[in-house]
């Protein structure tokens, strides 16, 4: 059963901007706390990009600080990742996740491709 649906992403030139969003289903919203994004480039390890908890506290990877912004719209059950000043090394598949408070189980989105090239 799909609990997280991602949208957005696409292609941009270096220095450009893109956004991705992740909608959580009503079935899981009341049970989750932390949500965020990982990314994985071909041949690379999965990298944590940004997380936000239910209180609004945010953490970013050093590689994206100052360029990426994560936001959480509680009423819309959605998180957003705004990516500015994109670099070729940001090219990856971006995966949304939501962590269940009780047991830390993680739900995952389907993945969204972000490609940065000139």
N, C-alpha and C positions, 0 to 999 in steps of 0.2 A: 504494500500500500504506500502511495506517495504522500509524504508529509511535508516535504519542502520542495517548492517549485522556484527555480531560478529563471531570471530573464535578464536581458541586456547583453553587455559585452560587445564583441565585434572587433573591428580593426581600426587602428588609428596610427597616425604618424608620430614619431618622437616629439615630445612636447605637447601632444594633444591630450584629450580627456575622454574618458568613458565611464559609464556607470553600470553596475550590476545590482540586481535586487533579488531578494529571497522571501517568498511568502510562506509562512508556516500555516499548516492546516489547523482548524479549530479543535481537532481532536487532541492535539499535543500542546496547544498554547499554554494551558493552565499548569502543565507539568514541567515546563522548561525554564531555565534561568539564562545561562550564557548562550549567546549565538555569535557566529562569526564566519570568517572566511579562511580557507587554506588555498594554496595554489600548488600546482605541480607542472613543471616544464618537462619536456621529453628528456629522459635520461637523468633527471634530477630527483632529489628527495622532495617529499611533500614539505611545504613551508607554511607555517602559520603567518597569516597576513595581518589580521586584526580581529579583535573580539570586543563584544560589549555585553555587559550583564544587565539584569533587570533593573538595577539601580542607575544605569547609565554610565558606569565606569568603563573606560575604553583602554585597550592596550594595542600597540602597533609593533610590528616588526621594525627593526632599525632601518631596513632597506626601503621602507615606504613612509617613514615618519616625515611629516611636512608635505607629503604629496597626496596621500590617500586619507579619506575621511569615512569613518563608519558611523551610520546613524540608525537608530531604532525607532520605529513608529509603532508603539505598543497597540494603539487603537486599530491599526491596520494589520497587525501581526506580521510586520515586514521589517527587514533590515536592508539597508542600502550601503553600497560601497562606491564612493565617488573617487575616481582615480584621475588625478591631474598630473601634469608634467610627466607624462608616461615615457618610459625608457624601453629600449628593445628587450632588456632583461626582465621586464614585467610580462613578457609573453609567456602564457601558461594557460592551463585549464583551471578555472577558479571554482572551488567547491564551498558551498554554504553548509554550515552545520548548526545543530541546535542540541544542547546538552540537557538531559533530563536531571532535575535537581536530586531526585531520590537516590539514583544509583549511578549517575554520571554516564548513562547510556547516551550515545550520540546518534541523532538522525542526520542523514546526509542528503544534499541536493544532487541533481543529476550532472552537474558540472556545466560550466559556461566558458567558451573559448574567448580569450583576449589575445589579440595579436598586435604587436607594435613594430612597425617597420616603415622604412622610407621607400 
